Amino acid sequence: MTNYRRLTIAGGTYFFTLVTHQRRPWLCCDIARSTLRAAITHVRLTYPFVIEAMVLLPNHLHCIWTLPTGDSDYATRWRLIKAYVTKQAATKLKLDAQLSQSRQQRREGNLWQRRFWEHWIRDQQDFIRHCDYIHYNPVRHGLCRSPGEWKYSSFHRLVVQGIYPPDWGKDGEPETPTGIWDC
């Protein structure tokens, strides 16, 4: 196995993608959403972070987090969030997915892919491009016609804050950022 090393910048802002195991579409159901919200709230008590933007799709999520000054440990946060969701919701979701011998030996469940993808946000332009990518992603996947129609997104909060106009992305896809892994 490759020795994978992640970039960690204390107090950094990061874009993340997490994918469900075998891309099963369970993330937008009521049980999953409420459990994920509870997991994030629980983890933030011990390991604070700010969610700048987020979108929840049936089989993956994208988000941008900013960590506190002097802290770069996003991996622990994700491990705890994923473990909480698995422990609290796995039996309720009743997903039928075969677990490989490797997953069984590691005592992994059938909710999440083992790893996640991260990108350190380098500057304001990078931040804006990734926010746009997050909020347009449901349209790109054919789940709605415009970002405002997708209810599992921080887009609505950012409209209220005056960052996005309510009709943003309604007339077609904004310029696509480069260097983003397209789920």
Salt bridges, closest charged atoms under 4 A:
ASP30 OD1 - ARG33 NH2 2.94
ASP71 OD2 - ARG77 NH2 2.53
GLU108 OE1 - ARG103 NH1 3.52
GLU108 OE2 - ARG114 NE 2.90
GLU118 OE1 - ARG6 NH1 2.08
ASP126 OD2 - HIS119 NE2 2.85
ASP126 OD1 - ARG129 NH2 3.34
ASP126 OD1 - HIS130 ND1 3.07
GLU149 OE2 - ARG145 NH2 3.20
GLU173 OE2 - ARG140 NH2 2.63
